[in-house]
Structures are given as C-alpha cells and as structure tokens.
Amino acid sequence: MTQTLGPVVGGNALSKALGYRTQAAFRKAKQRGRLPIRTFEVEGRRGRFAATSDIAAWLWAKRACPTPSTAEEPAAGHH
C-alpha cells in the first residue's frame, strides 16, 4: 500500500481508502468525530492527511474481525 500511495495519503485517495463515497461524506464524518483513524493537517497544504500505515492497520483490523453482516455464510445444507 505504501509503495502505491506513498507514506501519507490525502484528498480523494484518503476518503476512498476509508470507504467514503464523497469528500463531503468524509468531511461530515470528521466534523462528527467519526473518522476511524487519526488524521492531521500539513502546513501549507489544504485538507486532511493520514499515514498510509494507519489506513493499512485499520483495514487489516476490519478484515480480521468481520461483523455479523460481513461474515461468510455457511454453504447451503451445511451447518
């Protein structure tokens, strides 16, 4: 992920990596304190940024602990 995105991600790439469909949805989540990872500002740049390693760790944690709605269903006829 770091090779593709670099060590820091911002803008549309950040909002998409976190699963937000639009920048507006990302901004609203930020205003509500609901972003799943720490973000920060960079002097002289607009917007929010996050460490690619934080995004990867969050994604890995989501994959490791599926919610009931994302857990795989057993094959039909098998319990």
All heavy atoms as an XYZ file, in Angstrom:
602
protein
N       0.822     -1.183      0.000
C       0.000      0.000      0.000
C       0.874      1.259      0.000
O       0.574      2.209     -0.707
C      -0.916     -0.040      1.228
C      -2.055      0.896      1.176
S      -3.175      0.551      2.571
C      -4.570      1.449      2.009
N       1.931      1.239      0.785
C       2.823      2.390      0.832
C       3.537      2.592     -0.498
O       3.752      3.731     -0.914
C       3.854      2.232      1.972
O       3.134      2.090      3.203
C       4.761      3.434      2.078
N       3.879      1.505     -1.180
C       4.526      1.635     -2.483
C       3.606      2.303     -3.495
O       4.056      3.052     -4.345
C       4.967      0.272     -3.012
C       6.134     -0.304     -2.264
C       6.532     -1.678     -2.791
O       5.800     -2.302     -3.551
N       7.703     -2.132     -2.386
N       2.319      2.033     -3.404
C       1.349      2.594     -4.336
C       0.962      4.023     -3.976
O       0.928      4.893     -4.837
C       0.074      1.727     -4.373
O       0.440      0.400     -4.720
C      -0.923      2.257     -5.379
N       0.678      4.266     -2.694
C       0.146      5.557     -2.268
C       1.166      6.495     -1.657
O       0.906      7.680     -1.530
C      -0.984      5.327     -1.257
C      -2.184      4.529     -1.742
C      -3.140      4.242     -0.590
C      -2.900      5.267     -2.856
N       2.309      5.965     -1.237
C       3.281      6.775     -0.521
C       3.017      6.704      0.970
O       2.044      6.091      1.413
N       3.846      7.346      1.791
C       3.710      7.240      3.237
C       2.534      8.026      3.821
O       2.062      7.731      4.911
C       5.034      7.789      3.763
C       5.516      8.697      2.681
C       5.037      8.096      1.390
N       2.059      9.038      3.077
C       0.960      9.879      3.548
C      -0.087      9.978      2.450
O       0.246     10.121      1.283
C       1.470     11.289      3.926
C       0.327     12.197      4.333
C       2.497     11.206      5.043
N      -1.359      9.879      2.843
C      -2.463      9.925      1.881
C      -3.390     11.075      2.252
O      -3.662     11.306      3.427
C      -3.257      8.602      1.909
C      -4.409      8.635      0.927
C      -2.348      7.429      1.622
N      -3.877     11.773      1.247
C      -4.824     12.860      1.485
C      -5.825     12.946      0.347
O      -5.780     12.170     -0.613
N      -6.725     13.878      0.464
C      -7.687     14.145     -0.593
C      -8.605     12.975     -0.886
O      -9.007     12.222      0.001
N      -8.931     12.834     -2.156
C      -9.862     11.797     -2.591
C      -9.354     10.394     -2.265
O     -10.131      9.522     -1.893
C     -10.121     11.940     -4.094
C     -11.307     11.138     -4.548
O     -12.365     11.176     -3.934
N     -11.132     10.404     -5.626
N      -8.049     10.181     -2.386
C      -7.491      8.856     -2.094
C      -7.743      8.464     -0.640
O      -8.049      7.306     -0.342
C      -5.996      8.830     -2.402
N      -7.641      9.424      0.264
C      -7.892      9.139      1.685
C      -9.355      8.811      1.925
O      -9.674      7.807      2.562
C      -7.469     10.330      2.552
C      -7.781     10.221      4.043
C      -7.160      8.985      4.660
C      -7.341     11.485      4.762
N     -10.245      9.629      1.404
C     -11.662      9.358      1.637
C     -12.086      8.030      1.028
O     -12.839      7.276      1.640
C     -12.541     10.508      1.133
O     -12.373     10.718     -0.245
N     -11.583      7.700     -0.144
C     -11.916      6.410     -0.776
C     -11.330      5.246      0.008
O     -11.986      4.216      0.183
C     -11.415      6.361     -2.217
C     -12.091      7.353     -3.138
C     -13.531      7.021     -3.348
C     -14.163      8.010     -4.319
N     -15.607      7.966     -4.300
N     -10.104      5.381      0.492
C      -9.465      4.303      1.257
C     -10.244      3.995      2.527
O     -10.267      2.845      2.980
C      -8.020      4.681      1.596
N     -10.909      5.000      3.087
C     -11.681      4.806      4.310
C     -13.136      4.430      4.027
O     -13.926      4.252      4.953
C     -11.626      6.065      5.176
C     -10.239      6.425      5.701
C     -10.293      7.719      6.492
C      -9.641      5.304      6.529
N     -13.482      4.322      2.755
C     -14.808      3.854      2.392
C     -15.864      4.924      2.219
O     -17.052      4.608      2.119
N     -15.470      6.193      2.188
C     -16.440      7.267      1.979
C     -16.625      7.479      0.485
O     -15.664      7.526     -0.268
C     -15.967      8.564      2.649
C     -15.895      8.427      4.147
C     -14.680      8.221      4.785
C     -17.048      8.467      4.924
C     -14.612      8.061      6.154
C     -16.990      8.312      6.296
C     -15.767      8.106      6.904
O     -15.715      7.935      8.254
N     -17.873      7.615      0.070
C     -18.162      7.771     -1.358
C     -17.766      9.132     -1.891
O     -17.436      9.276     -3.057
C     -19.643      7.532     -1.624
C     -20.033      6.097     -1.420
C     -21.475      5.893     -1.745
N     -21.835      4.505     -1.472
C     -22.751      3.854     -2.118
N     -23.432      4.447     -3.076
N     -23.024      2.616     -1.809
N     -17.817     10.150     -1.027
C     -17.511     11.513     -1.465
C     -16.639     12.213     -0.438
O     -16.575     11.801      0.733
C     -18.794     12.344     -1.647
O     -19.434     12.493     -0.371
C     -19.747     11.695     -2.650
N     -16.013     13.296     -0.861
C     -15.243     14.134      0.055
C     -16.180     14.761      1.087
O     -15.800     14.936      2.232
C     -14.529     15.240     -0.719
C     -13.402     14.743     -1.593
C     -12.143     14.550     -0.799
O     -11.935     13.507     -0.182
N     -11.304     15.547     -0.815
N     -17.407     15.096      0.676
C     -18.376     15.687      1.601
C     -18.709     14.715      2.732
O     -18.823     15.119      3.895
C     -19.641     16.096      0.856
N     -18.868     13.443      2.420
C     -19.135     12.439      3.449
C     -17.954     12.317      4.408
O     -18.133     12.190      5.624
C     -19.439     11.090      2.802
N     -16.751     12.371      3.868
C     -15.540     12.340      4.694
C     -15.517     13.547      5.637
O     -15.271     13.406      6.836
C     -14.296     12.325      3.807
C     -13.010     12.439      4.563
C     -12.395     11.326      5.087
C     -12.416     13.683      4.756
C     -11.204     11.435      5.794
C     -11.225     13.799      5.458
C     -10.623     12.675      5.976
N     -15.766     14.736      5.096
C     -15.753     15.955      5.914
C     -16.811     15.888      7.022
O     -16.553     16.286      8.161
C     -15.967     17.193      5.044
C     -14.746     17.582      4.260
C     -14.894     18.952      3.613
N     -15.950     18.973      2.608
C     -15.785     18.657      1.337
N     -14.592     18.297      0.894
N     -16.788     18.725      0.491
N     -17.987     15.383      6.699
C     -19.052     15.282      7.696
C     -18.647     14.312      8.807
O     -18.861     14.579      9.994
C     -20.358     14.828      7.060
C     -21.520     14.915      8.033
C     -22.855     14.954      7.358
C     -23.025     16.219      6.579
N     -24.005     17.141      7.103
N     -18.045     13.187      8.454
C     -17.567     12.233      9.458
C     -16.509     12.892     10.341
O     -16.500     12.694     11.562
C     -17.012     10.987      8.781
N     -15.640     13.683      9.757
C     -14.607     14.398     10.522
C     -15.251     15.366     11.499
O     -14.888     15.420     12.675
C     -13.663     15.135      9.555
C     -12.742     16.133     10.209
C     -11.753     15.476     11.146
C     -10.804     16.504     11.711
N     -10.736     16.487     13.156
N     -16.238     16.137     11.028
C     -16.927     17.095     11.894
C     -17.600     16.398     13.067
O     -17.665     16.938     14.168
C     -17.985     17.860     11.100
C     -17.421     18.848     10.117
C     -18.505     19.442      9.215
O     -19.629     18.948      9.148
N     -18.146     20.505      8.517
N     -18.094     15.199     12.831
C     -18.798     14.447     13.868
C     -17.865     13.613     14.736
O     -18.308     12.900     15.634
C     -19.838     13.534     13.228
C     -20.953     14.321     12.577
C     -21.939     13.428     11.899
N     -23.037     14.223     11.361
C     -23.963     13.754     10.554
N     -23.951     12.489     10.175
N     -24.914     14.533     10.104
N     -16.564     13.663     14.443
C     -15.603     12.886     15.220
C     -15.705     11.398     14.968
O     -15.427     10.599     15.858
N     -16.093     11.003     13.740
C     -16.338      9.596     13.454
C     -15.347      8.978     12.480
O     -15.602      7.904     11.949
C     -17.757      9.440     12.915
C     -18.769      9.947     13.963
C     -20.106      9.435     13.774
N     -20.065      7.980     13.833
C     -21.121      7.223     13.735
N     -22.291      7.760     13.592
N     -21.022      5.916     13.779
N     -14.223      9.624     12.228
C     -13.223      9.002     11.366
C     -12.590      7.825     12.106
O     -12.314      7.919     13.307
C     -12.143     10.016     10.962
C     -12.602     11.141     10.045
C     -11.437     12.083      9.764
C     -13.178     10.611      8.757
N     -12.343      6.728     11.425
C     -11.828      5.534     12.102
C     -10.334      5.578     12.417
O      -9.845      4.709     13.127
C     -12.139      4.413     11.112
C     -12.106      5.085      9.782
C     -12.669      6.459     10.027
N      -9.625      6.564     11.876
C      -8.189      6.690     12.125
C      -7.848      8.146     12.409
O      -8.639      9.047     12.145
C      -7.344      6.183     10.932
C      -7.614      7.020      9.694
C      -7.572      4.705     10.678
C      -6.654      6.771      8.557
N      -6.648      8.357     12.906
C      -6.161      9.709     13.189
C      -5.795     10.396     11.883
O      -5.117      9.807     11.040
C      -4.939      9.623     14.096
C      -4.384     10.960     14.486
C      -3.171     10.788     15.411
N      -2.411     12.012     15.422
C      -1.379     12.267     14.626
N      -0.962     11.357     13.777
N      -0.750     13.412     14.680
N      -6.235     11.633     11.712
C      -5.839     12.435     10.559
C      -5.162     13.698     11.069
O      -5.269     14.044     12.247
C      -7.045     12.809      9.672
O      -7.961     13.600     10.420
C      -7.740     11.561      9.131
N      -4.485     14.390     10.172
C      -3.746     15.581     10.573
C      -3.661     16.554      9.409
O      -3.944     16.197      8.264
C      -2.344     15.204     11.067
C      -1.568     14.355     10.095
C      -0.777     14.923      9.105
C      -1.641     12.968     10.167
C      -0.075     14.124      8.206
C      -0.932     12.169      9.291
C      -0.145     12.748      8.309
N      -3.283     17.779      9.713
C      -3.067     18.804      8.704
C      -1.580     18.902      8.410
O      -0.750     18.563      9.261
C      -3.587     20.147      9.191
C      -5.097     20.161      9.387
C      -5.607     21.491      9.909
O      -4.807     22.271     10.458
O      -6.812     21.733      9.770
N      -1.254     19.357      7.219
C       0.132     19.591      6.832
C       0.249     21.080      6.503
O      -0.546     21.599      5.699
C       0.536     18.737      5.606
C       1.932     19.097      5.125
C       0.432     17.255      5.940
N       1.194     21.745      7.131
C       1.376     23.178      6.918
C       1.580     23.484      5.436
O       2.360     22.812      4.753
C       2.580     23.676      7.716
C       2.726     25.179      7.686
C       3.868     25.671      8.555
O       4.347     24.897      9.406
O       4.266     26.815      8.367
N       0.838     24.457      4.955
C       0.956     24.864      3.561
C       0.139     24.037      2.590
O       0.193     24.254      1.380
N      -0.607     23.052      3.104
C      -1.453     22.195      2.254
C      -2.877     22.254      2.757
O      -3.124     22.423      3.943
C      -0.967     20.736      2.312
C       0.466     20.495      1.901
C       0.684     20.488      0.397
N      -0.205     19.642     -0.352
C       0.013     18.364     -0.654
N       1.111     17.763     -0.247
N      -0.874     17.692     -1.362
N      -3.818     22.080      1.848
C      -5.226     22.066      2.213
C      -5.681     20.642      2.493
O      -5.170     19.696      1.907
C      -6.062     22.636      1.070
C      -5.856     24.111      0.876
C      -6.583     24.638     -0.325
N      -7.977     24.184     -0.360
C      -8.860     24.580     -1.238
N      -8.521     25.416     -2.178
N     -10.092     24.122     -1.205
N      -6.648     20.511      3.398
C      -7.244     19.208      3.652
C      -6.608     18.442      4.786
O      -5.734     18.928      5.497
N      -7.074     17.204      4.939
C      -6.610     16.305      5.978
C      -5.756     15.211      5.357
O      -5.936     14.855      4.193
C      -7.796     15.647      6.702
C      -8.821     16.597      7.276
C      -8.338     17.413      8.426
N      -7.900     16.603      9.561
C      -7.399     17.115     10.672
N      -7.272     18.411     10.821
N      -7.010     16.338     11.649
N      -4.869     14.661      6.147
C      -3.970     13.608      5.702
C      -3.917     12.518      6.758
O      -4.270     12.737      7.911
C      -2.562     14.180      5.473
C      -2.526     15.222      4.402
C      -2.811     16.548      4.686
C      -2.229     14.886      3.095
C      -2.797     17.515      3.698
C      -2.219     15.838      2.087
C      -2.502     17.159      2.399
N      -3.463     11.336      6.341
C      -3.299     10.215      7.269
C      -2.089      9.398      6.835
O      -1.733      9.366      5.651
C      -4.544      9.334      7.280
N      -1.490      8.738      7.788
C      -0.373      7.839      7.484
C      -0.935      6.589      6.800
O      -1.932      6.015      7.254
C       0.363      7.453      8.761
N      -0.300      6.202      5.721
C      -0.732      5.008      4.995
C      -0.703      3.788      5.914
O      -1.584      2.927      5.839
C       0.164      4.786      3.762
O       0.129      5.974      2.973
C      -0.306      3.627      2.923
N       0.258      3.731      6.801
C       0.342      2.596      7.730
C      -0.873      2.543      8.658
O      -1.332      1.457      9.012
C       1.637      2.664      8.545
O       1.698      3.876      9.276
N      -1.426      3.709      9.038
C      -2.631      3.727      9.873
C      -3.837      3.200      9.097
O      -4.663      2.467      9.644
C      -2.931      5.138     10.374
C      -1.952      5.620     11.426
O      -1.189      4.789     11.978
O      -1.947      6.834     11.702
N      -3.929      3.575      7.822
C      -5.019      3.090      6.980
C      -4.915      1.573      6.837
O      -5.903      0.852      6.985
C      -5.002      3.761      5.592
C      -5.210      5.268      5.732
C      -6.055      3.143      4.676
C      -4.923      6.043      4.464
N      -3.704      1.090      6.555
C      -3.495     -0.355      6.382
C      -3.836     -1.118      7.658
O      -4.489     -2.164      7.610
C      -2.057     -0.626      5.957
N      -3.437     -0.588      8.815
C      -3.733     -1.257     10.091
C      -5.236     -1.303     10.339
O      -5.771     -2.325     10.792
C      -3.027     -0.537     11.239
N      -5.934     -0.216     10.038
C      -7.385     -0.179     10.206
C      -8.051     -1.196      9.283
O      -8.931     -1.941      9.713
C      -7.898      1.242      9.938
C      -9.381      1.347      9.964
C     -10.188      1.320     11.068
C     -10.243      1.468      8.830
N     -11.507      1.422     10.671
C     -11.567      1.525      9.309
C     -10.022      1.551      7.453
C     -12.664      1.649      8.462
C     -11.114      1.681      6.615
C     -12.416      1.726      7.120
N      -7.630     -1.234      8.024
C      -8.195     -2.198      7.081
C      -7.938     -3.625      7.535
O      -8.817     -4.484      7.459
C      -7.620     -1.981      5.677
C      -8.110     -0.745      4.949
C      -7.287     -0.519      3.690
C      -9.585     -0.871      4.618
N      -6.734     -3.904      8.003
C      -6.392     -5.248      8.468
C      -7.267     -5.644      9.660
O      -7.760     -6.763      9.740
C      -4.917     -5.321      8.828
C      -4.499     -6.720      9.143
C      -4.274     -7.250     10.371
C      -4.302     -7.785      8.213
N      -3.926     -8.574     10.265
C      -3.939     -8.929      8.947
C      -4.381     -7.873      6.819
C      -3.664    -10.151      8.353
C      -4.108     -9.091      6.229
C      -3.757    -10.206      6.991
N      -7.484     -4.699     10.580
C      -8.320     -4.979     11.749
C      -9.762     -5.259     11.324
O     -10.417     -6.143     11.881
C      -8.277     -3.811     12.726
N     -10.257     -4.522     10.335
C     -11.615     -4.748      9.841
C     -11.718     -6.127      9.195
O     -12.715     -6.808      9.347
C     -12.033     -3.676      8.834
C     -12.099     -2.271      9.391
C     -12.985     -2.164     10.602
C     -14.439     -2.084     10.208
N     -15.339     -1.961     11.355
N     -10.701     -6.547      8.498
C     -10.689     -7.851      7.835
C     -10.605     -8.972      8.868
O     -11.258     -9.989      8.738
C      -9.497     -7.941      6.885
C      -9.403     -9.264      6.165
C      -8.073     -9.343      5.410
N      -7.885    -10.637      4.828
C      -7.513    -11.733      5.471
N      -7.281    -11.692      6.754
N      -7.356    -12.876      4.841
N      -9.829     -8.767      9.915
C      -9.602     -9.804     10.920
C     -10.827    -10.040     11.803
O     -10.999    -11.132     12.328
C      -8.406     -9.429     11.789
N     -11.675     -9.034     11.967
C     -12.837     -9.148     12.845
C     -14.094     -8.777     12.074
O     -14.619     -7.677     12.221
C     -12.683     -8.218     14.046
S     -11.263     -8.599     15.065
N     -14.594     -9.684     11.230
C     -15.783     -9.334     10.441
C     -17.010     -9.140     11.329
O     -17.130     -9.770     12.377
C     -15.972    -10.533      9.521
C     -15.300    -11.662     10.219
C     -14.167    -11.043     11.004
N     -17.871     -8.248     10.906
C     -19.129     -8.049     11.604
C     -20.091     -9.137     11.175
O     -19.882     -9.769     10.143
C     -19.731     -6.668     11.269
O     -19.982     -6.624      9.869
C     -18.794     -5.549     11.687
N     -21.149     -9.379     11.920
C     -22.089    -10.442     11.528
C     -22.628    -10.274     10.109
O     -22.840    -11.247      9.418
C     -23.218    -10.309     12.557
C     -22.567     -9.697     13.747
C     -21.496     -8.784     13.195
N     -22.800     -9.037      9.651
C     -23.340     -8.828      8.310
C     -22.312     -9.115      7.223
O     -22.674     -9.336      6.077
C     -23.856     -7.397      8.161
O     -22.794     -6.480      8.302
N     -21.006     -9.119      7.570
C     -19.983     -9.392      6.566
C     -19.361    -10.774      6.716
O     -18.545    -11.179      5.908
C     -18.849     -8.343      6.620
O     -18.243     -8.381      7.911
C     -19.369     -6.949      6.313
N     -19.750    -11.482      7.775
C     -19.200    -12.829      7.969
C     -19.713    -13.743      6.856
O     -20.829    -13.615      6.390
C     -19.623    -13.372      9.334
N     -18.874    -14.665      6.458
C     -19.267    -15.595      5.404
C     -20.355    -16.527      5.919
O     -20.301    -17.001      7.041
C     -18.060    -16.407      4.943
C     -17.041    -15.574      4.220
C     -15.893    -16.426      3.691
O     -16.100    -17.622      3.469
O     -14.809    -15.875      3.534
N     -21.319    -16.766      5.079
C     -22.399    -17.686      5.402
C     -21.932    -19.114      5.118
O     -21.206    -19.348      4.165
C     -23.626    -17.375      4.531
C     -24.219    -16.007      4.796
C     -24.883    -15.928      6.154
O     -25.466    -16.934      6.598
O     -24.807    -14.855      6.780
N     -22.355    -20.087      5.922
C     -22.011    -21.472      5.630
C     -22.676    -21.903      4.318
O     -23.718    -21.368      3.931
C     -22.549    -22.255      6.814
C     -23.347    -21.318      7.633
C     -23.098    -19.929      7.140
N     -22.096    -22.845      3.644
C     -22.666    -23.352      2.397
C     -24.047    -23.916      2.665
O     -24.325    -24.463      3.737
C     -21.753    -24.415      1.796
N     -24.913    -23.813      1.685
C     -26.281    -24.301      1.824
C     -26.269    -25.786      2.190
O     -25.527    -26.577      1.629
C     -27.049    -24.096      0.522
N     -27.072    -26.148      3.172
C     -27.181    -27.543      3.589
C     -26.110    -27.972      4.572
O     -26.126    -29.082      5.064
N     -25.149    -27.094      4.908
C     -24.099    -27.422      5.879
C     -24.240    -26.515      7.086
O     -24.486    -25.336      6.971
C     -22.701    -27.211      5.257
C     -22.452    -28.102      4.090
N     -22.186    -29.434      4.219
C     -22.452    -27.844      2.758
C     -21.996    -29.959      3.012
N     -22.160    -28.993      2.109
N     -24.090    -27.083      8.254
C     -24.235    -26.280      9.474
C     -22.983    -26.293     10.249
O     -22.332    -27.070     10.624
C     -25.392    -26.769     10.331
C     -26.706    -26.643      9.616
N     -27.332    -25.427      9.455
C     -27.487    -27.546      9.012
C     -28.462    -25.624      8.800
N     -28.587    -26.899      8.520
